C-alpha cells in the first residue's frame, strides 16, 4: 500500500508543478507587459 500512496502523491506533486509553472509564466508575461519589454 505504501507504493500506491507514493504514486498518488507523485501524481499530485506533478500536477502542482504544472500549475506553478503556468502561474509563473503568466506572472512573467504580466511583468513584461507592465514594465516594458525586458530580457527575462
Helices and strands as residue ranges (DSSP letters): H 2-35
